[in-house]
Amino acid sequence: MNEHEKPRMDPRIIRTRQLLKDALIDLLQEVDVEKISVNRIAERATINRVTFYLHYRDIPDMLEKMADDMVKDIQHVLSHGLPVNNHSTEEIRFDQLVALLEHISENSKFYKIILGTKRIPIFTERLLQLLTEMISLRIHHSESDTIISKSGVPKDIAIWHYSSALIGTIVGWLRNDLPYTPHFLAKQISVLLGHRQEIE
């Protein structure tokens, strides 16, 4: 194995962690996180309590690791399979936004719970941090930065505004049961953020 390659995780570990995550998400549809115990998660996942502790120290540790996984998944989605040639920066940004919204739509059960209904702080904070970093990079490296620069609005205020608006739009979309397709929503967000009016 190449020294730079990560060792593959045992499929049994992946399966057990997925069972635990699914059990927690199912329980969160019924009760608040404060009312969930390790016993209840283990029961719902049809494993024993000891097995839970082989993977997580406690429920906060489980939530922390799930948030880490969420960020890694989104980063992978944003960087994977984007067009390389003959596309403007603006088109790549649009494709990234569509990819993000498609990922959220495909995993809507998870995102509806952790962002749309329960608003578990660690997930909202991590997603906001990720979106803030993305928007910060775009604003600092954008060639079409004229609206912000002409208005005299400090870049940090623009970053706070755009990242909060984006996460708010995503949460509203989830809470209303995803009434628009990812592509349609991405087009509307692009218009609101001052990007070009029509993206085919």
SEFILUM-392892 format. One line per field, with one value per atom (N, C-alpha, C, O): residue in three letters; x, y, z; residue number from 1. Coordinates in steps of 0.05 Angstrom, whole numbers, plus 5000, padded with zeros to 4 digits. Example, Ala and Ser with C-alpha at 12.3 -4.5 7.8 and 13.67 -1.06 7.14 Angstrom:
residues 2
res ALA/ALA/ALA/ALA/SER/SER/SER/SER .
east 5264/5246/5264/5285/5257/5273/5258/5268 .
north 4886/4910/4934/4934/4955/4979/5001/5023 .
up 5156/5156/5156/5169/5142/5143/5157/5161 .
n 1/1/1/1/2/2/2/2 .
end
This chain:
residues 200
res MET/MET/MET/MET/ASN/ASN/ASN/ASN/GLU/GLU/GLU/GLU/HIS/HIS/HIS/HIS/GLU/GLU/GLU/GLU/LYS/LYS/LYS/LYS/PRO/PRO/PRO/PRO/ARG/ARG/ARG/ARG/MET/MET/MET/MET/ASP/ASP/ASP/ASP/PRO/PRO/PRO/PRO/ARG/ARG/ARG/ARG/ILE/ILE/ILE/ILE/ILE/ILE/ILE/ILE/ARG/ARG/ARG/ARG/THR/THR/THR/THR/ARG/ARG/ARG/ARG/GLN/GLN/GLN/GLN/LEU/LEU/LEU/LEU/LEU/LEU/LEU/LEU/LYS/LYS/LYS/LYS/ASP/ASP/ASP/ASP/ALA/ALA/ALA/ALA/LEU/LEU/LEU/LEU/ILE/ILE/ILE/ILE/ASP/ASP/ASP/ASP/LEU/LEU/LEU/LEU/LEU/LEU/LEU/LEU/GLN/GLN/GLN/GLN/GLU/GLU/GLU/GLU/VAL/VAL/VAL/VAL/ASP/ASP/ASP/ASP/VAL/VAL/VAL/VAL/GLU/GLU/GLU/GLU/LYS/LYS/LYS/LYS/ILE/ILE/ILE/ILE/SER/SER/SER/SER/VAL/VAL/VAL/VAL/ASN/ASN/ASN/ASN/ARG/ARG/ARG/ARG/ILE/ILE/ILE/ILE/ALA/ALA/ALA/ALA/GLU/GLU/GLU/GLU/ARG/ARG/ARG/ARG/ALA/ALA/ALA/ALA/THR/THR/THR/THR/ILE/ILE/ILE/ILE/ASN/ASN/ASN/ASN/ARG/ARG/ARG/ARG/VAL/VAL/VAL/VAL/THR/THR/THR/THR/PHE/PHE/PHE/PHE/TYR/TYR/TYR/TYR/LEU/LEU/LEU/LEU/HIS/HIS/HIS/HIS/TYR/TYR/TYR/TYR/ARG/ARG/ARG/ARG/ASP/ASP/ASP/ASP/ILE/ILE/ILE/ILE/PRO/PRO/PRO/PRO/ASP/ASP/ASP/ASP/MET/MET/MET/MET/LEU/LEU/LEU/LEU/GLU/GLU/GLU/GLU/LYS/LYS/LYS/LYS/MET/MET/MET/MET/ALA/ALA/ALA/ALA/ASP/ASP/ASP/ASP/ASP/ASP/ASP/ASP/MET/MET/MET/MET/VAL/VAL/VAL/VAL/LYS/LYS/LYS/LYS/ASP/ASP/ASP/ASP/ILE/ILE/ILE/ILE/GLN/GLN/GLN/GLN/HIS/HIS/HIS/HIS/VAL/VAL/VAL/VAL/LEU/LEU/LEU/LEU/SER/SER/SER/SER/HIS/HIS/HIS/HIS/GLY/GLY/GLY/GLY/LEU/LEU/LEU/LEU/PRO/PRO/PRO/PRO/VAL/VAL/VAL/VAL/ASN/ASN/ASN/ASN/ASN/ASN/ASN/ASN/HIS/HIS/HIS/HIS/SER/SER/SER/SER/THR/THR/THR/THR/GLU/GLU/GLU/GLU/GLU/GLU/GLU/GLU/ILE/ILE/ILE/ILE/ARG/ARG/ARG/ARG/PHE/PHE/PHE/PHE/ASP/ASP/ASP/ASP/GLN/GLN/GLN/GLN/LEU/LEU/LEU/LEU/VAL/VAL/VAL/VAL/ALA/ALA/ALA/ALA/LEU/LEU/LEU/LEU/LEU/LEU/LEU/LEU/GLU/GLU/GLU/GLU/HIS/HIS/HIS/HIS/ILE/ILE/ILE/ILE/SER/SER/SER/SER/GLU/GLU/GLU/GLU/ASN/ASN/ASN/ASN/SER/SER/SER/SER/LYS/LYS/LYS/LYS/PHE/PHE/PHE/PHE/TYR/TYR/TYR/TYR/LYS/LYS/LYS/LYS/ILE/ILE/ILE/ILE/ILE/ILE/ILE/ILE/LEU/LEU/LEU/LEU/GLY/GLY/GLY/GLY/THR/THR/THR/THR/LYS/LYS/LYS/LYS/ARG/ARG/ARG/ARG/ILE/ILE/ILE/ILE/PRO/PRO/PRO/PRO/ILE/ILE/ILE/ILE/PHE/PHE/PHE/PHE/THR/THR/THR/THR/GLU/GLU/GLU/GLU/ARG/ARG/ARG/ARG/LEU/LEU/LEU/LEU/LEU/LEU/LEU/LEU/GLN/GLN/GLN/GLN/LEU/LEU/LEU/LEU/LEU/LEU/LEU/LEU/THR/THR/THR/THR/GLU/GLU/GLU/GLU/MET/MET/MET/MET/ILE/ILE/ILE/ILE/SER/SER/SER/SER/LEU/LEU/LEU/LEU/ARG/ARG/ARG/ARG/ILE/ILE/ILE/ILE/HIS/HIS/HIS/HIS/HIS/HIS/HIS/HIS/SER/SER/SER/SER/GLU/GLU/GLU/GLU/SER/SER/SER/SER/ASP/ASP/ASP/ASP/THR/THR/THR/THR/ILE/ILE/ILE/ILE/ILE/ILE/ILE/ILE/SER/SER/SER/SER/LYS/LYS/LYS/LYS/SER/SER/SER/SER/GLY/GLY/GLY/GLY/VAL/VAL/VAL/VAL/PRO/PRO/PRO/PRO/LYS/LYS/LYS/LYS/ASP/ASP/ASP/ASP/ILE/ILE/ILE/ILE/ALA/ALA/ALA/ALA/ILE/ILE/ILE/ILE/TRP/TRP/TRP/TRP/HIS/HIS/HIS/HIS/TYR/TYR/TYR/TYR/SER/SER/SER/SER/SER/SER/SER/SER/ALA/ALA/ALA/ALA/LEU/LEU/LEU/LEU/ILE/ILE/ILE/ILE/GLY/GLY/GLY/GLY/THR/THR/THR/THR/ILE/ILE/ILE/ILE/VAL/VAL/VAL/VAL/GLY/GLY/GLY/GLY/TRP/TRP/TRP/TRP/LEU/LEU/LEU/LEU/ARG/ARG/ARG/ARG/ASN/ASN/ASN/ASN/ASP/ASP/ASP/ASP/LEU/LEU/LEU/LEU/PRO/PRO/PRO/PRO/TYR/TYR/TYR/TYR/THR/THR/THR/THR/PRO/PRO/PRO/PRO/HIS/HIS/HIS/HIS/PHE/PHE/PHE/PHE/LEU/LEU/LEU/LEU/ALA/ALA/ALA/ALA/LYS/LYS/LYS/LYS/GLN/GLN/GLN/GLN/ILE/ILE/ILE/ILE/SER/SER/SER/SER/VAL/VAL/VAL/VAL/LEU/LEU/LEU/LEU/LEU/LEU/LEU/LEU/GLY/GLY/GLY/GLY/HIS/HIS/HIS/HIS/ARG/ARG/ARG/ARG/GLN/GLN/GLN/GLN/GLU/GLU/GLU/GLU/ILE/ILE/ILE/ILE/GLU/GLU/GLU/GLU .
east 5017/5000/5017/5037/5010/5025/5023/5002/5046/5047/5028/5021/5019/5001/4971/4953/4966/4939/4930/4945/4904/4893/4885/4874/4889/4880/4850/4836/4840/4811/4799/4809/4776/4762/4748/4737/4748/4734/4705/4692/4693/4665/4646/4625/4654/4637/4635/4614/4657/4657/4639/4624/4642/4626/4596/4580/4590/4562/4551/4528/4566/4557/4553/4533/4572/4569/4544/4531/4539/4516/4490/4471/4490/4467/4462/4439/4484/4481/4472/4455/4482/4474/4445/4430/4436/4408/4390/4368/4399/4383/4380/4358/4401/4400/4381/4365/4384/4366/4337/4320/4332/4304/4293/4271/4310/4301/4297/4279/4313/4311/4285/4275/4273/4246/4224/4203/4231/4211/4215/4196/4240/4246/4270/4286/4274/4297/4322/4320/4345/4370/4376/4388/4367/4372/4358/4366/4337/4322/4331/4320/4352/4362/4385/4404/4384/4406/4421/4412/4445/4461/4445/4445/4431/4415/4394/4390/4380/4359/4371/4360/4394/4407/4415/4410/4428/4437/4413/4414/4391/4367/4356/4350/4354/4343/4361/4352/4387/4407/4410/4424/4396/4397/4426/4435/4440/4467/4467/4449/4489/4490/4504/4519/4500/4510/4541/4552/4553/4583/4593/4614/4580/4588/4588/4606/4568/4567/4594/4605/4603/4627/4653/4674/4651/4675/4679/4700/4657/4658/4657/4670/4643/4640/4642/4634/4653/4655/4627/4621/4611/4584/4569/4579/4545/4529/4541/4541/4551/4564/4588/4592/4603/4625/4614/4626/4592/4579/4570/4575/4558/4549/4572/4571/4594/4618/4629/4636/4631/4641/4622/4631/4596/4576/4579/4576/4584/4588/4614/4614/4635/4660/4654/4663/4639/4632/4616/4620/4597/4581/4598/4595/4617/4635/4652/4655/4663/4679/4663/4672/4638/4620/4615/4616/4609/4603/4629/4627/4651/4676/4682/4691/4676/4680/4661/4669/4636/4616/4624/4622/4635/4642/4667/4670/4684/4709/4709/4726/4688/4688/4672/4649/4683/4668/4660/4642/4674/4667/4681/4703/4669/4682/4709/4712/4728/4755/4760/4772/4751/4758/4734/4711/4741/4721/4698/4675/4703/4682/4692/4715/4675/4683/4682/4670/4695/4694/4665/4657/4649/4621/4605/4589/4611/4597/4606/4589/4631/4641/4627/4619/4625/4611/4582/4572/4569/4541/4539/4522/4557/4558/4562/4550/4579/4584/4559/4553/4545/4520/4499/4486/4497/4478/4486/4469/4512/4522/4516/4507/4520/4514/4484/4477/4467/4438/4428/4410/4440/4433/4441/4426/4464/4473/4454/4446/4446/4427/4400/4388/4391/4366/4367/4348/4389/4392/4394/4388/4402/4405/4385/4392/4362/4343/4333/4328/4330/4321/4341/4332/4366/4387/4387/4387/4388/4390/4364/4366/4341/4316/4317/4308/4328/4329/4350/4344/4374/4396/4397/4409/4385/4384/4356/4351/4336/4310/4291/4275/4293/4274/4287/4279/4307/4320/4340/4346/4352/4373/4394/4400/4406/4427/4451/4462/4459/4478/4504/4514/4515/4541/4540/4559/4518/4515/4511/4523/4494/4490/4515/4522/4530/4555/4576/4589/4578/4598/4591/4609/4565/4558/4562/4571/4554/4558/4588/4595/4605/4634/4644/4660/4634/4642/4633/4648/4608/4597/4612/4617/4618/4633/4660/4669/4674/4700/4698/4714/4678/4673/4668/4681/4650/4643/4666/4670/4681/4704/4724/4735/4730/4748/4738/4753/4712/4700/4703/4710/4696/4697/4726/4731/4744/4772/4786/4804/4776/4789/4771/4778/4748/4729/4738/4748/4734/4739/4715/4717/4691/4667/4659/4636/4678/4675/4666/4667/4657/4652/4630/4633/4609/4586/4596/4590/4611/4621/4641/4640/4660/4681/4670/4679/4651/4639/4621/4620/4608/4590/4605/4595/4630/4646/4640/4649/4623/4617/4642/4653/4650/4673/4669/4646/4690/4687/4677/4662/4685/4676/4646/4633/4634/4605/4591/4571/4602/4591/4592/4573/4614/4617/4596/4583/4593/4573/4545/4530/4540/4513/4507/4487/4525/4520/4519/4502/4537/4537/4512/4501/4504/4479/4454/4436/4454/4431/4430/4408/4453/4454/4444/4428/4454/4446/4416/4402/4407/4379/4361/4339/4370/4354/4353/4332/4375/4376/4358/4343/4359/4341/4312/4295/4305/4277/4268/4245/4286/4280/4274/4255/4290/4286/4260/4245/4256/4232/4206/4185/4207/4184/4183/4169/4198/4198/4207/4196/4229/4243/4223/4221/4209/4189/4201/4187/4227/4240/4263/4274/4269/4291/4318/4319/4339/4365/4374/4384/4369/4378/4363/4375/4336/4320/4328/4331/4331/4338/4366/4370/4385/4411/4410/4424/4393/4390/4379/4389/4360/4348/4369/4370/4384/4404/4425/4435/4433/4453/4444/4459/4418/4407/4408/4416/4399/4399/4427/4430/4447/4474/4487/4511/4472/4483/4499/4514/4497/4510/4494/4473/4502/4488/4459/4453/4442/4413/4404/4385/4417/4408/4431/4451/4428/4449/4435/4418/4442/4428/4440/4431 .
north 4976/5000/5025/5027/5044/5070/5083/5083/5095/5107/5131/5138/5143/5165/5156/5173/5131/5121/5116/5106/5123/5117/5088/5077/5074/5047/5045/5062/5026/5023/5014/4996/5026/5019/4992/4987/4976/4950/4955/4971/4941/4944/4940/4952/4923/4918/4942/4948/4957/4982/5003/5016/5005/5024/5017/5035/4991/4983/4989/4999/4983/4988/5018/5026/5034/5063/5074/5092/5063/5071/5064/5079/5040/5031/5050/5057/5058/5076/5104/5116/5114/5140/5139/5158/5118/5116/5115/5126/5100/5098/5125/5132/5140/5167/5185/5200/5185/5202/5194/5212/5168/5159/5169/5178/5166/5175/5205/5215/5220/5249/5258/5281/5241/5247/5245/5256/5231/5226/5244/5253/5248/5263/5281/5278/5300/5318/5302/5282/5312/5298/5294/5274/5313/5311/5287/5278/5277/5255/5228/5207/5228/5203/5192/5207/5167/5154/5135/5127/5127/5107/5081/5068/5073/5049/5050/5030/5073/5075/5073/5061/5086/5085/5056/5046/5042/5015/4996/4979/5000/4984/4988/4968/5013/5019/5008/5000/5008/4999/4968/4957/4956/4927/4917/4897/4932/4923/4926/4938/4916/4920/4946/4957/4954/4980/4981/5002/4958/4957/4964/4977/4954/4960/4990/5000/5004/5033/5045/5062/5037/5049/5041/5052/5021/5015/5036/5039/5051/5071/5100/5118/5105/5132/5133/5114/5155/5158/5161/5150/5178/5184/5197/5198/5207/5218/5244/5248/5263/5286/5279/5292/5258/5250/5239/5243/5225/5214/5238/5237/5258/5281/5296/5305/5298/5311/5296/5309/5270/5254/5254/5254/5255/5257/5284/5286/5305/5332/5332/5344/5319/5316/5302/5311/5280/5265/5282/5281/5298/5315/5335/5338/5347/5367/5353/5364/5329/5314/5307/5310/5299/5291/5316/5313/5339/5363/5372/5380/5371/5379/5361/5370/5335/5316/5323/5323/5328/5335/5361/5362/5381/5406/5404/5419/5385/5383/5361/5359/5343/5319/5323/5333/5316/5315/5341/5342/5363/5389/5392/5381/5407/5410/5425/5443/5417/5428/5448/5469/5441/5457/5473/5466/5496/5513/5521/5524/5526/5536/5559/5559/5580/5603/5597/5578/5615/5612/5613/5598/5630/5633/5607/5599/5593/5568/5546/5530/5546/5526/5531/5512/5556/5562/5553/5542/5558/5549/5519/5508/5505/5476/5466/5446/5480/5472/5475/5459/5497/5503/5481/5471/5474/5453/5427/5412/5420/5396/5395/5374/5417/5419/5414/5398/5427/5424/5397/5386/5385/5357/5338/5319/5342/5325/5327/5307/5351/5355/5342/5330/5345/5333/5302/5290/5291/5261/5251/5227/5267/5259/5276/5284/5281/5300/5291/5308/5265/5256/5266/5276/5262/5270/5300/5310/5315/5344/5357/5378/5346/5357/5356/5374/5334/5331/5349/5364/5348/5362/5392/5408/5401/5429/5441/5463/5425/5436/5436/5455/5416/5414/5417/5434/5400/5400/5422/5432/5430/5451/5445/5461/5421/5413/5432/5431/5448/5469/5461/5475/5438/5431/5428/5435/5418/5415/5442/5447/5459/5485/5501/5515/5500/5515/5506/5522/5479/5468/5476/5483/5474/5480/5510/5518/5527/5556/5562/5579/5549/5553/5546/5560/5523/5514/5533/5540/5542/5561/5588/5601/5596/5622/5620/5639/5598/5594/5595/5607/5581/5581/5609/5617/5623/5650/5669/5687/5666/5683/5680/5700/5655/5650/5663/5675/5660/5671/5701/5713/5714/5743/5754/5773/5740/5750/5744/5758/5724/5718/5723/5716/5736/5740/5762/5783/5758/5779/5797/5820/5786/5802/5813/5810/5824/5834/5863/5876/5873/5902/5913/5935/5898/5907/5914/5935/5895/5899/5921/5939/5921/5942/5970/5989/5972/5998/6009/6033/5990/5998/6008/6022/5998/6005/5988/5994/5967/5949/5933/5920/5932/5916/5886/5876/5873/5845/5827/5808/5832/5813/5815/5794/5839/5842/5827/5814/5830/5816/5786/5772/5776/5747/5737/5717/5752/5745/5744/5726/5765/5767/5743/5730/5739/5718/5690/5674/5684/5657/5652/5631/5673/5670/5668/5652/5683/5682/5654/5643/5643/5617/5595/5578/5595/5573/5577/5558/5602/5607/5597/5586/5601/5591/5561/5549/5548/5518/5508/5489/5520/5512/5516/5498/5539/5543/5523/5513/5516/5496/5469/5455/5461/5436/5436/5416/5458/5459/5458/5450/5467/5467/5443/5443/5422/5397/5398/5386/5414/5416/5421/5404/5443/5448/5454/5453/5460/5467/5447/5436/5442/5425/5439/5463/5423/5436/5455/5476/5448/5465/5492/5513/5490/5514/5532/5557/5520/5536/5549/5572/5534/5545/5569/5589/5568/5591/5616/5638/5611/5634/5646/5670/5628/5638/5654/5674/5644/5658/5686/5705/5689/5715/5733/5756/5722/5738/5746/5767/5730/5736/5755/5761/5762/5782/5770/5784/5743/5731/5734/5748/5723/5729/5719/5700/5733/5729/5702/5690/5691/5665/5647/5653/5623/5602/5578/5566/5569/5546/5520/5499 .
up 5000/5000/5000/5015/4984/4982/5010/5023/5018/5045/5048/5070/5025/5027/5027/5033/5021/5021/5049/5066/5054/5081/5082/5062/5105/5106/5105/5116/5091/5088/5114/5128/5121/5146/5142/5121/5163/5163/5157/5170/5136/5129/5153/5154/5172/5195/5213/5224/5215/5230/5217/5230/5190/5175/5179/5183/5177/5179/5207/5210/5228/5255/5260/5272/5251/5255/5240/5250/5216/5201/5216/5217/5228/5244/5267/5273/5280/5303/5294/5307/5272/5262/5254/5261/5240/5231/5256/5256/5276/5301/5314/5323/5315/5328/5312/5324/5285/5269/5272/5274/5273/5278/5305/5307/5325/5352/5353/5367/5338/5338/5325/5329/5309/5297/5318/5315/5340/5361/5386/5398/5394/5418/5415/5395/5433/5432/5440/5454/5432/5436/5466/5474/5483/5512/5524/5546/5511/5522/5511/5518/5495/5483/5499/5506/5505/5520/5501/5480/5511/5496/5493/5472/5515/5514/5492/5478/5489/5469/5441/5423/5437/5411/5404/5382/5424/5420/5414/5396/5429/5425/5397/5383/5389/5362/5340/5319/5345/5325/5326/5310/5345/5349/5353/5342/5370/5379/5410/5421/5422/5451/5459/5443/5483/5493/5492/5486/5497/5497/5469/5467/5448/5421/5415/5402/5426/5423/5432/5419/5456/5468/5454/5459/5436/5420/5398/5387/5392/5371/5381/5369/5403/5413/5443/5457/5454/5483/5496/5517/5482/5492/5469/5446/5474/5453/5442/5417/5459/5447/5429/5408/5436/5419/5392/5371/5393/5369/5351/5327/5363/5347/5335/5312/5350/5340/5316/5295/5317/5295/5271/5248/5276/5255/5240/5216/5256/5244/5227/5205/5237/5221/5195/5174/5196/5172/5152/5128/5163/5146/5131/5107/5145/5132/5110/5088/5117/5097/5072/5050/5077/5054/5037/5012/5049/5033/5018/4995/5032/5018/4994/4973/4997/4975/4952/4929/4959/4939/4924/4899/4938/4926/4908/4889/4914/4898/4877/4861/4878/4862/4836/4837/4814/4789/4777/4760/4785/4772/4746/4742/4727/4701/4704/4720/4688/4690/4667/4671/4643/4620/4609/4612/4598/4583/4601/4591/4626/4643/4659/4669/4661/4677/4706/4715/4722/4751/4761/4779/4748/4755/4751/4768/4729/4723/4742/4750/4749/4769/4796/4809/4804/4829/4829/4848/4806/4803/4805/4819/4791/4792/4821/4830/4836/4864/4881/4897/4876/4891/4885/4903/4859/4852/4865/4876/4865/4877/4907/4917/4920/4949/4954/4971/4939/4943/4935/4948/4915/4908/4930/4936/4941/4964/4987/4999/4994/5016/5009/5027/4984/4976/4978/4987/4969/4969/4998/5003/5016/5045/5062/5084/5050/5063/5090/5107/5095/5121/5143/5163/5138/5157/5160/5183/5138/5140/5151/5164/5145/5156/5186/5200/5197/5226/5239/5257/5228/5242/5236/5251/5214/5208/5208/5217/5197/5193/5216/5219/5233/5255/5283/5299/5288/5314/5317/5339/5295/5295/5316/5334/5315/5334/5328/5306/5348/5343/5329/5312/5336/5325/5295/5281/5284/5255/5241/5221/5253/5242/5242/5222/5264/5267/5247/5234/5244/5225/5196/5180/5189/5162/5157/5135/5176/5173/5170/5154/5185/5183/5155/5143/5145/5118/5097/5079/5098/5079/5081/5060/5105/5109/5096/5083/5099/5087/5056/5042/5045/5016/5006/4986/5019/5009/5013/4996/5034/5039/5016/5006/5008/4986/4960/4945/4955/4931/4930/4910/4953/4954/4951/4937/4964/4963/4936/4929/4921/4896/4872/4849/4877/4855/4836/4845/4810/4791/4789/4781/4796/4794/4822/4830/4835/4862/4862/4883/4840/4837/4855/4865/4859/4875/4903/4914/4915/4942/4943/4961/4924/4925/4920/4932/4901/4895/4918/4923/4932/4953/4978/4995/4981/5004/5028/5050/5025/5047/5053/5036/5079/5086/5079/5082/5070/5061/5083/5077/5108/5129/5133/5138/5130/5132/5109/5113/5085/5062/5066/5059/5077/5082/5102/5098/5124/5144/5132/5137/5116/5104/5085/5088/5066/5046/5059/5051/5078/5090/5106/5106/5121/5137/5120/5125/5098/5079/5066/5062/5059/5046/5065/5057/5089/5108/5115/5119/5117/5123/5100/5106/5076/5052/5052/5047/5058/5059/5081/5077/5105/5127/5119/5124/5107/5099/5078/5079/5060/5039/5052/5045/5072/5086/5102/5102/5117/5133/5117/5127/5092/5075/5057/5036/5064/5050/5021/5003/5017/4991/4968/4950/4968/4947/4919/4899/4918/4893/4888/4906/4862/4855/4863/4864/4867/4873/4851/4858/4826/4804/4804/4801/4808/4808/4831/4828/4855/4879/4875/4883/4863/4858/4840/4844/4820/4801/4816/4812/4834/4849/4868/4872/4881/4900/4885/4895/4861/4845/4838/4839/4831/4825/4849/4848/4872/4897/4906/4918/4900/4908/4888/4891/4867/4848/4826/4813/4822/4800/4775/4776/4753/4728/4729/4743/4714/4717/4707/4718/4686/4676/4673/4660/4685/4682/4672/4686/4648/4637/4647/4640 .
n 1/1/1/1/2/2/2/2/3/3/3/3/4/4/4/4/5/5/5/5/6/6/6/6/7/7/7/7/8/8/8/8/9/9/9/9/10/10/10/10/11/11/11/11/12/12/12/12/13/13/13/13/14/14/14/14/15/15/15/15/16/16/16/16/17/17/17/17/18/18/18/18/19/19/19/19/20/20/20/20/21/21/21/21/22/22/22/22/23/23/23/23/24/24/24/24/25/25/25/25/26/26/26/26/27/27/27/27/28/28/28/28/29/29/29/29/30/30/30/30/31/31/31/31/32/32/32/32/33/33/33/33/34/34/34/34/35/35/35/35/36/36/36/36/37/37/37/37/38/38/38/38/39/39/39/39/40/40/40/40/41/41/41/41/42/42/42/42/43/43/43/43/44/44/44/44/45/45/45/45/46/46/46/46/47/47/47/47/48/48/48/48/49/49/49/49/50/50/50/50/51/51/51/51/52/52/52/52/53/53/53/53/54/54/54/54/55/55/55/55/56/56/56/56/57/57/57/57/58/58/58/58/59/59/59/59/60/60/60/60/61/61/61/61/62/62/62/62/63/63/63/63/64/64/64/64/65/65/65/65/66/66/66/66/67/67/67/67/68/68/68/68/69/69/69/69/70/70/70/70/71/71/71/71/72/72/72/72/73/73/73/73/74/74/74/74/75/75/75/75/76/76/76/76/77/77/77/77/78/78/78/78/79/79/79/79/80/80/80/80/81/81/81/81/82/82/82/82/83/83/83/83/84/84/84/84/85/85/85/85/86/86/86/86/87/87/87/87/88/88/88/88/89/89/89/89/90/90/90/90/91/91/91/91/92/92/92/92/93/93/93/93/94/94/94/94/95/95/95/95/96/96/96/96/97/97/97/97/98/98/98/98/99/99/99/99/100/100/100/100/101/101/101/101/102/102/102/102/103/103/103/103/104/104/104/104/105/105/105/105/106/106/106/106/107/107/107/107/108/108/108/108/109/109/109/109/110/110/110/110/111/111/111/111/112/112/112/112/113/113/113/113/114/114/114/114/115/115/115/115/116/116/116/116/117/117/117/117/118/118/118/118/119/119/119/119/120/120/120/120/121/121/121/121/122/122/122/122/123/123/123/123/124/124/124/124/125/125/125/125/126/126/126/126/127/127/127/127/128/128/128/128/129/129/129/129/130/130/130/130/131/131/131/131/132/132/132/132/133/133/133/133/134/134/134/134/135/135/135/135/136/136/136/136/137/137/137/137/138/138/138/138/139/139/139/139/140/140/140/140/141/141/141/141/142/142/142/142/143/143/143/143/144/144/144/144/145/145/145/145/146/146/146/146/147/147/147/147/148/148/148/148/149/149/149/149/150/150/150/150/151/151/151/151/152/152/152/152/153/153/153/153/154/154/154/154/155/155/155/155/156/156/156/156/157/157/157/157/158/158/158/158/159/159/159/159/160/160/160/160/161/161/161/161/162/162/162/162/163/163/163/163/164/164/164/164/165/165/165/165/166/166/166/166/167/167/167/167/168/168/168/168/169/169/169/169/170/170/170/170/171/171/171/171/172/172/172/172/173/173/173/173/174/174/174/174/175/175/175/175/176/176/176/176/177/177/177/177/178/178/178/178/179/179/179/179/180/180/180/180/181/181/181/181/182/182/182/182/183/183/183/183/184/184/184/184/185/185/185/185/186/186/186/186/187/187/187/187/188/188/188/188/189/189/189/189/190/190/190/190/191/191/191/191/192/192/192/192/193/193/193/193/194/194/194/194/195/195/195/195/196/196/196/196/197/197/197/197/198/198/198/198/199/199/199/199/200/200/200/200 .
end
